[in-house]
Amino acid sequence: MTVHRMTALDAPRPAEAGQPVRRVFVRDLVLACSIGVYRYERDATQRVRINLDLAVPEDGAALDDDIANVVSYEDVVDRVRAAVARGHVNLVETLAENIASVCLQDGRVSTVRVRVEKLDVFSDAASVGVEIERPHTKV
């Protein structure tokens, strides 16, 4: 039986600046990744678990039951898979930044929280990693 532990990703957060917010999330996406600073980590992929929380302010427009009117979690997962497949990165921090960047490509996303965990580093720890939160910077 799998037990889900409450994390900071699960904690409720207030709407940004009083505006209604929709949360699009991806939980426990496990991918093979070329990651690590050591030589032996370049020779084989490692399992990483990725959790995402995207804040999408609601503007009051009707959804009309149309996927074009929402941030698609399928598109998000496809972008994350592509980011992981780009090639070797040394740091989980770098991978988290790359993932945040592709999530923020959709201008409707105001903030993204990314957690990247390496699953097989220590036999006595379930995972190690990093969690970041990044705002969409309007240009």
KELUM-93846 format. One record per residue: residue number from 1; x, y, z of N, C-alpha, C in turn; residue in three letters; chain. Coordinates in Angstrom, 2 decimals. Layout:
LUMDREN   k     nc1     nc2     nc3    cac1    cac2    cac3     cc1     cc2     cc3   r c
LUMDREN NUM       X       Y       Z       X       Y       Z       X       Y       Z ALA A
...
end
This chain:
LUMDREN   k     nc1     nc2     nc3    cac1    cac2    cac3     cc1     cc2     cc3   r c
LUMDREN   1    0.84   -1.18    0.00    0.00    0.00    0.00    0.89    1.24    0.00 MET A
LUMDREN   2    0.58    2.21   -0.87    1.32    3.45   -0.95    0.70    4.47   -0.01 THR A
LUMDREN   3    1.55    5.11    0.79    1.10    6.14    1.71    1.61    7.47    1.20 VAL A
LUMDREN   4    0.70    8.42    0.99    1.10    9.75    0.53    1.36   10.62    1.74 HIS A
LUMDREN   5    2.58   11.14    1.83    2.94   12.03    2.93    2.64   13.46    2.53 ARG A
LUMDREN   6    2.05   14.22    3.43    1.76   15.64    3.19    3.07   16.40    3.04 MET A
LUMDREN   7    3.18   17.20    2.00    4.38   18.00    1.76    3.97   19.45    1.62 THR A
LUMDREN   8    4.96   20.31    1.49    4.69   21.73    1.26    3.88   21.93   -0.02 ALA A
LUMDREN   9    4.03   21.02   -0.98    3.25   21.13   -2.22    1.77   20.95   -1.95 LEU A
LUMDREN  10    1.42   20.19   -0.91    0.02   19.90   -0.61   -0.63   20.98    0.24 ASP A
LUMDREN  11    0.17   21.80    0.89   -0.37   22.78    1.82   -1.19   23.83    1.08 ALA A
LUMDREN  12   -2.35   24.18    1.61   -3.16   25.21    0.96   -2.46   26.57    1.05 PRO A
LUMDREN  13   -2.59   27.34   -0.01   -2.01   28.67   -0.04   -3.10   29.68   -0.42 ARG A
LUMDREN  14   -3.02   30.90    0.10   -4.04   31.89   -0.22   -3.97   32.31   -1.69 PRO A
LUMDREN  15   -5.09   32.76   -2.22   -5.11   33.27   -3.59   -4.18   34.47   -3.69 ALA A
LUMDREN  16   -3.50   34.58   -4.81   -2.53   35.66   -5.01   -3.26   36.99   -5.19 GLU A
LUMDREN  17   -2.93   37.92   -4.32   -3.50   39.28   -4.36   -5.02   39.25   -4.39 ALA A
LUMDREN  18   -5.62   38.29   -3.70   -7.08   38.22   -3.62   -7.75   37.70   -4.87 GLY A
LUMDREN  19   -7.01   37.38   -5.90   -7.58   36.89   -7.15   -7.77   35.38   -7.06 GLN A
LUMDREN  20   -8.90   34.89   -7.57   -9.07   33.43   -7.59   -7.95   32.77   -8.39 PRO A
LUMDREN  21   -7.47   31.64   -7.90   -6.36   30.93   -8.53   -6.74   29.47   -8.71 VAL A
LUMDREN  22   -6.43   28.94   -9.88   -6.57   27.51  -10.13   -5.19   26.90   -9.99 ARG A
LUMDREN  23   -5.09   25.78   -9.32   -3.82   25.08   -9.16   -3.81   23.88  -10.10 ARG A
LUMDREN  24   -2.85   23.86  -11.00   -2.63   22.72  -11.87   -1.43   22.00  -11.28 VAL A
LUMDREN  25   -1.57   20.70  -11.04   -0.46   20.00  -10.40   -0.16   18.69  -11.08 PHE A
LUMDREN  26    1.07   18.26  -10.88    1.54   16.94  -11.31    2.23   16.36  -10.09 VAL A
LUMDREN  27    1.82   15.17   -9.71    2.38   14.51   -8.53    3.14   13.25   -8.91 ARG A
LUMDREN  28    4.33   13.14   -8.37    5.11   11.90   -8.40    5.40   11.38   -9.82 ASP A
LUMDREN  29    5.77   12.29  -10.71    6.22   11.90  -12.04    7.64   11.37  -11.90 LEU A
LUMDREN  30    7.85   10.11  -12.23    9.17    9.49  -12.09    9.75    9.26  -13.48 VAL A
LUMDREN  31   10.93    9.86  -13.70   11.60    9.77  -14.99   13.05    9.33  -14.82 LEU A
LUMDREN  32   13.58    8.70  -15.85   15.00    8.37  -15.89   15.74    9.62  -16.36 ALA A
LUMDREN  33   16.78   10.00  -15.62   17.45   11.26  -15.89   18.96   11.08  -15.81 CYS A
LUMDREN  34   19.67   11.74  -16.72   21.12   11.79  -16.64   21.48   13.00  -15.79 SER A
LUMDREN  35   21.86   12.72  -14.54   22.07   13.80  -13.58   23.14   13.40  -12.57 ILE A
LUMDREN  36   23.95   14.36  -12.18   24.92   14.11  -11.12   26.29   14.66  -11.46 GLY A
LUMDREN  37   27.05   14.96  -10.41   28.37   15.56  -10.58   29.49   14.53  -10.69 VAL A
LUMDREN  38   29.21   13.31  -10.29   30.25   12.28  -10.29   30.32   11.55  -11.63 TYR A
LUMDREN  39   31.50   11.09  -11.97   31.73   10.40  -13.25   30.77    9.21  -13.42 ARG A
LUMDREN  40   30.61    8.41  -12.38   29.74    7.23  -12.50   28.28    7.62  -12.76 TYR A
LUMDREN  41   27.90    8.85  -12.40   26.53    9.30  -12.64   26.30    9.67  -14.10 GLU A
LUMDREN  42   27.36    9.82  -14.85   27.24   10.12  -16.28   27.05    8.84  -17.10 ARG A
LUMDREN  43   27.38    7.69  -16.49   27.33    6.43  -17.21   25.96    5.76  -17.22 ASP A
LUMDREN  44   25.07    6.17  -16.33   23.75    5.55  -16.27   22.74    6.59  -15.79 ALA A
LUMDREN  45   21.51    6.41  -16.20   20.47    7.32  -15.74   20.08    6.99  -14.30 THR A
LUMDREN  46   19.47    7.95  -13.64   18.96    7.78  -12.29   17.48    8.13  -12.28 GLN A
LUMDREN  47   16.77    7.52  -11.36   15.35    7.87  -11.22   15.22    9.18  -10.44 ARG A
LUMDREN  48   14.42   10.08  -11.01   14.06   11.30  -10.31   12.54   11.39  -10.23 VAL A
LUMDREN  49   12.08   11.92   -9.11   10.64   12.16   -8.93   10.43   13.66   -9.00 ARG A
LUMDREN  50    9.43   14.06   -9.78    9.15   15.47  -10.00    7.72   15.76   -9.57 ILE A
LUMDREN  51    7.59   16.81   -8.76    6.28   17.30   -8.36    6.18   18.76   -8.76 ASN A
LUMDREN  52    5.02   19.13   -9.31    4.80   20.48   -9.81    3.50   21.04   -9.26 LEU A
LUMDREN  53    3.52   22.34   -9.02    2.31   23.07   -8.63    2.35   24.39   -9.39 ASP A
LUMDREN  54    1.41   24.57  -10.31    1.36   25.78  -11.13    0.16   26.61  -10.71 LEU A
LUMDREN  55    0.39   27.88  -10.37   -0.69   28.79  -10.01   -1.15   29.51  -11.28 ALA A
LUMDREN  56   -2.45   29.40  -11.56   -3.03   30.02  -12.75   -4.15   30.94  -12.29 VAL A
LUMDREN  57   -3.91   32.26  -12.28   -4.98   33.18  -11.88   -6.18   33.05  -12.81 PRO A
LUMDREN  58   -7.36   33.05  -12.22   -8.58   32.98  -13.01   -9.03   34.38  -13.36 GLU A
LUMDREN  59   -9.40   34.57  -14.61   -9.81   35.91  -15.05  -11.31   36.05  -15.19 ASP A
LUMDREN  60  -12.06   35.03  -14.80  -13.51   35.09  -14.87  -14.08   34.65  -16.20 GLY A
LUMDREN  61  -13.23   34.40  -17.18  -13.71   33.95  -18.49  -14.27   32.53  -18.38 ALA A
LUMDREN  62  -15.29   32.27  -19.17  -15.91   30.94  -19.17  -14.94   29.90  -19.74 ALA A
LUMDREN  63  -14.90   28.74  -19.11  -14.05   27.66  -19.60  -14.66   26.98  -20.82 LEU A
LUMDREN  64  -15.98   26.99  -20.93  -16.69   26.38  -22.05  -16.31   24.93  -22.28 ASP A
LUMDREN  65  -15.86   24.26  -21.21  -15.49   22.85  -21.29  -14.52   22.58  -22.44 ASP A
LUMDREN  66  -13.60   23.54  -22.66  -12.66   23.48  -23.78  -11.24   23.49  -23.24 ASP A
LUMDREN  67  -10.46   22.49  -23.60   -9.08   22.36  -23.11   -8.22   23.56  -23.50 ILE A
LUMDREN  68   -8.56   24.24  -24.56   -7.79   25.42  -24.98   -7.88   26.55  -23.96 ALA A
LUMDREN  69   -8.86   26.49  -23.08   -9.08   27.55  -22.10   -8.44   27.27  -20.74 ASN A
LUMDREN  70   -7.64   26.22  -20.66   -6.98   25.88  -19.40   -5.52   25.52  -19.67 VAL A
LUMDREN  71   -4.71   25.52  -18.61   -3.35   25.01  -18.72   -3.45   23.49  -18.67 VAL A
LUMDREN  72   -3.03   22.84  -19.72   -3.16   21.39  -19.85   -2.02   20.69  -19.11 SER A
LUMDREN  73   -2.37   19.84  -18.16   -1.32   19.09  -17.46   -0.62   18.13  -18.40 TYR A
LUMDREN  74   -1.28   17.69  -19.45   -0.61   16.84  -20.44    0.51   17.61  -21.14 GLU A
LUMDREN  75    0.24   18.86  -21.53    1.26   19.69  -22.16    2.41   19.94  -21.19 ASP A
LUMDREN  76    2.08   20.19  -19.93    3.11   20.43  -18.91    4.01   19.21  -18.78 VAL A
LUMDREN  77    3.42   18.03  -18.67    4.21   16.80  -18.53    5.06   16.57  -19.78 VAL A
LUMDREN  78    4.52   16.81  -20.95    5.30   16.65  -22.18    6.51   17.58  -22.19 ASP A
LUMDREN  79    6.34   18.84  -21.73    7.45   19.79  -21.68    8.50   19.36  -20.67 ARG A
LUMDREN  80    8.05   18.84  -19.53    8.98   18.37  -18.50    9.77   17.18  -19.02 VAL A
LUMDREN  81    9.10   16.23  -19.66    9.80   15.08  -20.23   10.86   15.52  -21.22 ARG A
LUMDREN  82   10.51   16.51  -22.06   11.47   17.01  -23.04   12.66   17.69  -22.36 ALA A
LUMDREN  83   12.40   18.44  -21.30   13.49   19.11  -20.57   14.44   18.09  -19.95 ALA A
LUMDREN  84   13.90   17.02  -19.40   14.73   15.98  -18.79   15.53   15.25  -19.87 VAL A
LUMDREN  85   14.96   15.08  -21.04   15.60   14.34  -22.13   16.68   15.14  -22.86 ALA A
LUMDREN  86   16.80   16.44  -22.58   17.78   17.28  -23.29   19.22   16.85  -23.10 ARG A
LUMDREN  87   19.51   16.19  -22.02   20.88   15.77  -21.79   21.28   15.92  -20.35 GLY A
LUMDREN  88   22.52   15.58  -20.08   23.03   15.54  -18.72   23.05   16.92  -18.06 HIS A
LUMDREN  89   22.65   16.94  -16.79   22.84   18.11  -15.93   23.55   17.62  -14.67 VAL A
LUMDREN  90   24.35   18.49  -14.10   25.08   18.11  -12.89   24.22   18.17  -11.65 ASN A
LUMDREN  91   23.42   19.21  -11.52   22.74   19.51  -10.25   21.22   19.37  -10.33 LEU A
LUMDREN  92   20.61   18.89   -9.24   19.14   18.88   -9.17   18.62   20.30   -9.23 VAL A
LUMDREN  93   19.39   21.26   -8.73   18.99   22.67   -8.79   18.86   23.13  -10.24 GLU A
LUMDREN  94   19.80   22.72  -11.07   19.74   23.08  -12.50   18.52   22.47  -13.16 THR A
LUMDREN  95   18.27   21.20  -12.88   17.10   20.54  -13.46   15.82   21.23  -13.00 LEU A
LUMDREN  96   15.73   21.58  -11.73   14.54   22.27  -11.22   14.34   23.61  -11.93 ALA A
LUMDREN  97   15.42   24.35  -12.14   15.31   25.64  -12.85   14.86   25.42  -14.30 GLU A
LUMDREN  98   15.40   24.40  -14.96   15.00   24.10  -16.34   13.52   23.75  -16.41 ASN A
LUMDREN  99   13.05   22.97  -15.45   11.64   22.58  -15.42   10.76   23.79  -15.14 ILE A
LUMDREN 100   11.17   24.62  -14.19   10.39   25.84  -13.89   10.28   26.70  -15.15 ALA A
LUMDREN 101   11.37   26.82  -15.87   11.38   27.64  -17.08   10.38   27.14  -18.12 SER A
LUMDREN 102   10.33   25.83  -18.35    9.39   25.32  -19.35    7.94   25.44  -18.87 VAL A
LUMDREN 103    7.72   25.34  -17.57    6.36   25.51  -17.04    5.89   26.95  -17.20 CYS A
LUMDREN 104    6.81   27.90  -17.05    6.45   29.31  -17.14    6.35   29.81  -18.58 LEU A
LUMDREN 105    6.62   28.94  -19.56    6.45   29.33  -20.95    4.99   29.64  -21.28 GLN A
LUMDREN 106    4.08   29.01  -20.54    2.66   29.33  -20.68    2.41   30.60  -19.86 ASP A
LUMDREN 107    2.11   31.70  -20.53    1.95   32.99  -19.87    0.81   33.05  -18.87 GLY A
LUMDREN 108   -0.06   32.07  -18.89   -1.16   32.05  -17.90   -0.69   31.61  -16.53 ARG A
LUMDREN 109    0.49   30.99  -16.45    1.02   30.51  -15.17    1.71   31.68  -14.47 VAL A
LUMDREN 110    1.25   32.01  -13.26    1.86   33.13  -12.53    3.02   32.68  -11.65 SER A
LUMDREN 111    2.94   31.47  -11.13    3.98   30.94  -10.25    4.05   29.44  -10.43 THR A
LUMDREN 112    5.28   28.91  -10.35    5.45   27.46  -10.39    6.31   27.05   -9.22 VAL A
LUMDREN 113    5.92   25.95   -8.60    6.74   25.32   -7.56    7.17   23.97   -8.11 ARG A
LUMDREN 114    8.48   23.71   -8.05    9.05   22.49   -8.61    9.84   21.78   -7.52 VAL A
LUMDREN 115    9.58   20.49   -7.35   10.38   19.66   -6.46   10.99   18.56   -7.30 ARG A
LUMDREN 116   12.32   18.42   -7.20   13.04   17.36   -7.90   13.75   16.53   -6.84 VAL A
LUMDREN 117   13.51   15.22   -6.88   14.11   14.31   -5.91   14.83   13.19   -6.63 GLU A
LUMDREN 118   16.08   12.94   -6.23   16.79   11.75   -6.69   16.41   10.62   -5.73 LYS A
LUMDREN 119   15.98    9.50   -6.30   15.36    8.45   -5.48   16.32    7.38   -4.99 LEU A
LUMDREN 120   17.47    7.24   -5.60   18.32    6.09   -5.30   19.72    6.48   -4.82 ASP A
LUMDREN 121   19.84    7.60   -4.13   21.16    8.07   -3.71   21.62    7.39   -2.43 VAL A
LUMDREN 122   20.78    7.37   -1.42   21.13    6.78   -0.13   20.17    5.64    0.19 PHE A
LUMDREN 123   20.71    4.52    0.64   19.85    3.37    0.95   18.97    3.64    2.17 SER A
LUMDREN 124   19.36    4.57    3.01   18.57    4.84    4.22   17.75    6.13    4.13 ASP A
LUMDREN 125   17.57    6.66    2.92   16.71    7.83    2.70   15.85    7.59    1.47 ALA A
LUMDREN 126   14.58    7.93    1.56   13.67    7.74    0.43   14.06    8.60   -0.76 ALA A
LUMDREN 127   14.57    9.81   -0.48   14.96   10.69   -1.58   15.77   11.86   -1.03 SER A
LUMDREN 128   16.44   12.53   -1.96   17.14   13.79   -1.68   16.86   14.71   -2.86 VAL A
LUMDREN 129   16.87   16.00   -2.60   16.61   16.90   -3.72   16.43   18.32   -3.32 GLY A
LUMDREN 130   15.65   19.02   -4.12   15.46   20.45   -3.94   14.05   20.83   -4.37 VAL A
LUMDREN 131   13.55   21.89   -3.76   12.26   22.47   -4.16   12.46   23.95   -4.36 GLU A
LUMDREN 132   11.96   24.47   -5.49   12.06   25.90   -5.78   10.69   26.44   -6.13 ILE A
LUMDREN 133   10.52   27.73   -6.00    9.31   28.41   -6.44    9.75   29.61   -7.25 GLU A
LUMDREN 134    9.15   29.76   -8.44    9.52   30.86   -9.32    8.29   31.56   -9.85 ARG A
LUMDREN 135    8.31   32.90   -9.85    7.21   33.65  -10.43    7.41   33.84  -11.93 PRO A
LUMDREN 136    6.32   34.06  -12.63    6.41   34.43  -14.04    6.81   35.89  -14.08 HIS A
LUMDREN 137    7.86   36.20  -14.78    8.28   37.59  -14.88    7.76   38.15  -16.19 THR A
LUMDREN 138    6.93   39.12  -16.10    6.34   39.75  -17.29    7.41   40.61  -17.97 LYS A
LUMDREN 139    7.51   40.48  -19.29    8.48   41.27  -20.04    7.79   42.33  -20.85 VAL A
end
